[in-house]
Amino acid sequence: MTTSKGYRNRSRKLLAKTPRTRGVPPPAVMLRSFSVGDKVVVDLEPSIHKGMPHRRFQGRVGTVVEKRGRAYVVRVPMPKKDGLITARPIHLKPFAGG
């Protein structure tokens, strides 16, 4: 049996930032708040590791189910079964589409 290659395996291109966006984002992004029922986009922030969902959820749109401490529980529809992820607001963006 092969060993695991880690949680961020094969994510170099996905989690890389461009030179102008390097560093930690502004505090306003970290202090965003969502209410239950809001649609959000899972947009991973590579410079903050805490509360980061798995890379398979990058770019997916989900619905906020509940607030759990500093994080939010988001239901993300997947092909076989809905995924419930716990993510901090730094890794979530409000969904603007219709």
N, C-alpha and C positions, 0 to 999 in steps of 0.2 A: 504494500500500500504506500502510495506517495504521500509525502508530508504536505501540509498546507503551505502555500506561499504567501499568506498574509491577507489582511482585510483589504488592502489597497492594491492588490495584484493587478497588473496590466492597466493601470490608471494614469500613467505618465502624461499622455496627451490630454486625457479628459480633465485632469486636475491641475494642469499647468496654467500659469497666469502669463499674460503678456507683460513686457517690461513696464509699461505705463500703469498697469493695475497692481503691481507688486505691493506687498505690505498688508497691514491690517486695515479693514474697511472702517469708515467713520462710525462713531457711537450710535448715531441715529438708526443705522441698519441693525445694530444689535438690540436696540430697544423697541423694535417694531412689535406691535401686538395684533393678534387676530382673535376673532370671536368664533364660537362654534357655528359650523355651517359655511364658513368662508372657503372659497376655492383658492388654493395656493399652488405655486410651482415649486418643485424641489430643485433648488439651484445650489449645489454644493460650493461652499467657500473653503478652498484648500488651505488657507492660512490658519483656520480655526479647526482643530481636530475634535474638540469636545462636542458631543451631540450631533455628530455627522452621520447621516444614514449611509447605507451601502451604495456603492456607485451605480448599481443597477437601477436605482430610482432617479438618477440625474435627468432632469428635464421633464419628468412626469408631473401631471396635474392631479391633485388630490383634494379631499375635503377635510377640514379640521373637525375632529370628533370630540376632543376634550383638551383641556390644559392640564399638564402634569408637572408641577413644580415650575421650573423655568422653561420647560419644553412644551411642545404640542404633539398630540397624537393625531396622525394624519392617515386617512384611509385612501390608499392608492389602488385604482383598478388595474389588475394584471390579467394576462391571458387566461390562466387557469384558476386563480384564486386571488381575491383582494388582499393587498398587503397592508398591514398596520405598522407604521413606522413612528418612532419617537424621535423628534428632531427639534433642535433649538431654532429660534427665529432667524438667526444669522444664515441658516441654510434654506430658508423659505422666502418666497417673494409672493406678493399678491398677484392673483391671476387677473389679467386685464382683458382677455379675449371673451368672446361670447359663446 
